[in-house]
Amino acid sequence: MGCQYDDPTHDGANAFTVAMPRLSFGRGILSEVGERCQRYSLRRVALFTDPYLAKGPLVATAMQSLKDAGIEAVVFSDIRVEPCDDTVMRGADFLSTTSSNTAFDGVVSVGGGSVIDTAKGALLIHQQSGHINDYFAPPIGQGKSLQAPVLPHLACPTTSGTGSECTSITVIRVNSLNTKFVIANPYLLPTEAIVDPQCCDSLPANVVASTGFDLCCHALECFTAKAYNQHAKVANPNARQYIQGANPFSDMVAREALGIVNQYLVRGVNDASDKEARSQLMWGATLAGIAFGNCGTHLPHAMSYGITHLMDNITTDGYKIDSPFIPHGISVVVNAPAIFNYTAQATAERHIEGAQCLGADDKGATPTDAGEVLSKRLIQLMKDTSMPNGLSGVGFDSSHVKALAASSIRQSRAIANAPRESNLVDLENMYTDAISYW
């Protein structure tokens, strides 16, 4: 595919921008974090992690590496999984603390998406002050924008799904609304991503499955998103967001990530000793992060937030988190087959190609079959990895549909990035179709 989807003389955007952090990938490279910090002349860093990792071997490895490099590191672990505005503000307060009149001059995050997103939000407030909620788009917040670079941030993911180490967005729960929303700004892109697949060797199967489907949906949503040149042209090129719609670069990376899901997801979930599969999934997660960091997600992520808003009295195997809790990847994938069956009517060829990347049997398929072909492949992957059977598998039924749709319709950014327009009734229909698949 060339550098343009079509004639660039139309009224929409006529350019796209690609950005990613300096990326290092390899087994054992978490131990390099100290030397990486030396590149930026850092002397005192805040190490963000969660309470489950704080006393474990991964944080110990990072701390030893920083010590060996002569860098003082202070741990901040008061972070909740699925981070909220209060968590971010505590992190920002922590960044403002000094010891012997020495301020932090950088941040290292070691953890999943919750840790990395908390670090991004805390860095924003540390740089520019105010409250994190001011930075959400109206009507949730005031739409304030980060205007200057934040401190250097070296992000070290410990799950194979988030992709947050390669994006300029942070996803934060607003406690007063009990719902997650997104802040996007180019300055939030981490300075470096240090991706060590060894971090995932000991993850429980259900965690690998959940994060793997987050990776899968990141890539699939990017590949089927509205094209960048169907979005409005920006007046100031410096204001162009990386969440800009599908483009040739995100297409290329998303295809590769989907192929990795096809080859390695079931293996990585069902065999903890399969280090090749788990390493490949970590690489796939990084690629999918790069893809959606330069494109944006759409309806599966938008509709996942309704689930995590209204979840009640449920826990998930493999996670040491009190009820109610549904992992992000599961909240995304339980709706995905129904959603892609809907969006395929707008871009059938894209959906067929996405299904092919995932290894679907598309023999004899016509454009009208695109949604069914892709949905069937996703459902088979869900079955093969013991995922819940749609919404019914995570505690919802038809009586919840209207409330779920009313919650998710507020995710205007992601909804607008879908290839097919949808209104409240459309969301209700998709939730209805997602109640059960087998």
N, C-alpha and C positions, 0 to 999 in steps of 0.2 A: 504494500500500500504506500502511496506517495505521502507527501507532507501535508496535503490538504484532502479533505473528504470530497469536496466539490468545488465549483467555481467560487473563489474567495471574494467575488464582487457583491455578494448578497448583503443584507442589512445587519446580519449578526456579527459575532466576534470574528475577526480575521486573523487571529494569532492565538497560540497557546504558549504557556510557560512551563518549563520543567524544572523542578527543584528537588533535591534530596540531600541528606547529610553526608559527610564523609563516612563511608561504610567499610567496616572490617568484619569478615565472617570466617569462622573456623573454630574447631574444637580446641578448648583450653584458652582462648584469647581473653576470657574475663580477667585473667591474671595480668593482662597488659594495660589495664585501665590506668594505673599509676603513671606509666610512661606516656600514655596518651594525654593525660592531664598536663604533663610537663611541656607538651607541644604548645600549650596556651599559657605557660608560665604561671600556672595555678599554684597557690601555696596553702589555701584553706578552703575545703569544699564541704558542702552539705551532702550527705549520702542519704537519699530518699529510698525507703523500702517499706514493706508492710510488716506487721507484727509476727506473721507466720514465717517470714524469711529472716527476720532481724538477727536471730541467734543461730542461724543455720550455716552450712558450708559455703554457700554462694556469696553471702555478704562477708563472711570471714575471708574468702579469697580476695574480694575487692578491697577490703580494708587492709589486708597485708600488702597488696600491690601498691596501694597509696602510701602506706607507711614506708615501704622499701624505696619509694620515689621521693621521700622526704616531704610528703604532703600531709598536712593535718586533715583528718576527716572526722566529722561529727554526724552521728546517725539521727535521722528523723524517721520514726516508724509509726507515728500516730495517724495512720492512714486506713480508711475503711475500703474494703473491696466494693467496687462500684462507688467511686468517690463522690462526695457531696460538697456543697459550697462551704460548709463549716470546716471540712478537712482541708480544703484549699487555703482558707484563711488562716488556719493553724500553721500550715506550711509556710505561708508568707510571713507570719509573725516569727517563725523559727529562722527564716533567712535574714531577718532584721537583727537577730541577736549577735552580739560580738563577744569575743574573748580576748582579754588583754589588748583591747582597742583594735583588734584585727577582725575585719569583716570577711564574710564568705566572698570568694571571687569566682566561684563556679559551683555546679551541681552535678552529681553523679546519681542516676536513678538505676536501681537494681530491682527488677520485679516485672509484673505483668502490666497490662494496660492501665490498671488503676493507679499504680505507682507512677508510671511515666506521665499520665495525664495530670495527676496531682502536682507533680514537679513543674509541668508546663504552666498550670494555673497559678501556682505559687510564684513562679518567676515573673509572670505577667504583673501580678500585684506588687511584687517587690520592686519592679522597675517603675511602675506608673501609679501605684497607690489606688485608693478607692476600695470598692467591694467587687468580688468576682462577678456578682449578678449584674453589675452595671454593664458588663461587656457582652451579655447576650442580646440578640436582636430584639427589637420591640415585637409584641407587647410584653415579652418576658422581662427584658432589661431595657437599658437606655441606648444600646447600640454603640457604646464607646469603643474606640479602636486603639490598640497598642501602637504607639507612634515611634518607638525606638527599640534597638536590639536589647535582648535580655542577656543575663550572664551566660557564659559558655555552659552547655548542657550536654553531658555524655550519657546516652541512654543505653542501658544493657538489659534487653528483654529476657525473661525467664520462662516464657510460654511461647508456643508456636502458633500464634494466631493474631495477636493484637495489631501488629504493624505500626503501633504508635511511635516507635523509634524513628520512623521514616515519614511522619506526617506533621503538618502545621496546624493540627486541630487538637482540641481537648474536649472530652465528653464528661460533663459534670452534672450530678443530680442537684436540682434546686429543691432544698428541703421543704420550703413552704408550699411547693406544688407537687412534691413527691414524684418528680419526673425528670428524666435526663434531657439535657439540651447541649448544643455544640457551640463552641467558640472557635473561629478560624482566623488565623493571622499568620502571614509569612514569617514573622519574627519568632513564632513558637516552634518552628522547625528545629529539632535538636542539632547541635553542632556536629556531633559524631554519633553513629550507631555502632555499638560493639556487640555483635551477634554471635553467641557461643552456643551451638546446639547441644553441647554437653550439659547445659543447664536443664534440658528437658528429659534426660535419660530416666529420671526417677518419677516422672509425672504419672499419676494414675490414669488408667485407660479412659475414663469418662472425661477427664480434663483434656487429654489429647484430642478426644472426639469433639468436645465443645469448641476448643480453640481452633481445631482443624476446620470446622464448619464456619467459623468466623472468617478464617482465611479464604475458604471456598466462596463465601458470599461476598466478601470484599472484591475478589477478582471477578466474579460473575456480574455483580452489580456495576462495576466499572465497565466491563465489556459491553453491557446492554444499556448503559446510561445514555441520556440525551447527548448528542454530539456538542462539542464546545462551540461550534459555529452556529448552533441553534440557540445559544444563550446571547444575551445582549452584549454589545461591544462596550468596553470600558473607556471612559474619556482619558483617564490617566493610566498609562501602562504600569506605573509603580504600584497602583492600587489593584492590579489584577490578582485575584485570589487563585491559589493552586487548585481549589475545589471548583473546577471550571467546566466539567463535562468530559465525555469520552474524547480521546484524541489519539493520534497514531502511536505516541509513546506509551500511554497507558494501555492501549490495546495490546501492544507487543509484550509488555510485562505481564498483563493479566492472562494472556494465552499460556505463557510458560507456567504461571502459578496454577492454573486449572489443570494442566497436564500433570503437575506434581500431585495434586489432589487425587487424580485418577489412579496414578501408579502407587501412591504411598499412604494414603489416608487409612484405608482399612488395615494395611500391614502395621502401621505405626500404632494404631489403637489396640489391635488384638495381640500384639507381641512386643512386650516391653523390652525384650532383648534385641530387637531389630534396630540397631543403631543407625543403619543406613536410612531406613524409613524415617526415623525421628529427625535425623539431620536434614533430610530432604524436606520434611515438613517445616522445619525452622527456616530453611531457605525460601520455601514457598510463601511462608508468612511474611518474610521480609519483602519479597517481590510484590505480594499483594498489597502490602503497606505502601510501597513506592507507587503502585498503580492507583490506589484510591487516594493517596496523598496528592496526586496530580490530576484527579478526576472528580472524586466524590462518590459516595454511595447513593442508593435511592430507597425504594419502598421497603425491602426487607429490614433495613436498619431503622427506617422511620417507624414501621409497625412494631418493631421489637420493643420500642420504648413504652408503648401501651401495655405490653405484657409486664415489664418490670415496674410499671406504675401500679398496676392492679393485682399483682401476684399476692397470694395469701396462703399462709399455712403450708409452705412447701419447702423442702430442702433437696439437695442434689448430691448423689453419691460422689465421693472424691473431693468434696469441698468441706472444710471445717468452718462453716459459716452458719449462724443461726437462721432459722426461718423468719421471714420469707426470703428465699433466695433462689433465683433461676440464673445460671451462668449466661453471660452475654451471647456466646455463640449459639447456645440452645434457643434463647429467645429470638434470635434471628432466623435460624433454620426452620423452626416449626411452621413459620408462615411462608417460607420461600417457595415450595412447590406451587402453592395456590397463586402466589404473586406472579411468578414467571409464566404461569399459564395465562394470566391476564395481560402482562406486558408484551408477550410474544405477538399479540395481534398488531402491535405497532411496528416491530422490527423483527420479523420472522427469521430473516437470514442470520441476523446476529445471534438469536437464540439457538438456532440450529447449530451454528458454529461453536457456540459455548458448550452445547450438549456434546458435540464431537470431541472437544478438548477434554471433556469429562469421561470420555469413553462410551457414550451412549450408542445404542443400536439405532441408527437413523436410516437404515436401508429402506428405500422406497418412500421415505418421508417427504411430504410436500410442505409448502409454507404454512398451510392451515394446521399441520401436525406439530409445528415447532414447540408450542407450549406443552403439549402432552409428552413429547419426546424428552424435553429437558426436565419436566416435573418427574417423570418416571425414573430418570436416572438419579435425581436427587433423593427420591424416596428409597430407591434401592440402596444408596450409600447410607441413608439414615438407618435402614434395617440392618445393614451389615455392621454397623457400629453401635447398635443398641440405643439409638436416640429415641426420644419420646414420639409417640404417634400423634403428631400435630398438637393443636391446642389442648385437646382432651388429655394428652399425656402430661401436661403441666398444670392441670387443675381448672381449665376453663371449659365452658359449654356455650350453647347458643344464647343463654340468658346474659352472657357477658359481652356479646358482640357490639352492641350500641355503645357501651361505655369504652370498650377498647378503641373503637373508631373515633370517638369523641376525644380521647386522649391523644391519639396519634396524628390527628389532622393538624395539630399545632406544629408538627415538624415540617414546616414549609420549605426549608432549604432542600432537604432530601427528597421530598415529594416532587419538587419542581425539577429535580435532576433525572426523574424517571422518563423513559422514552414514550410513555403513554400518560396522558392527563388522567387524574383521578379526583373524585370528590368524596364527600362523606359517605354517600351511598355505595360508591365503588369500594371504599375501604371496608364497609360492613359486609359486602358480598365476598371480598377476599378473606376476611376473618371467618366467615361462615364456611367457605370452602376449605379452610385450613383446620377445621375442628378435628377431622380424622382422615387418614389416608389409606389405612389397611385394616 
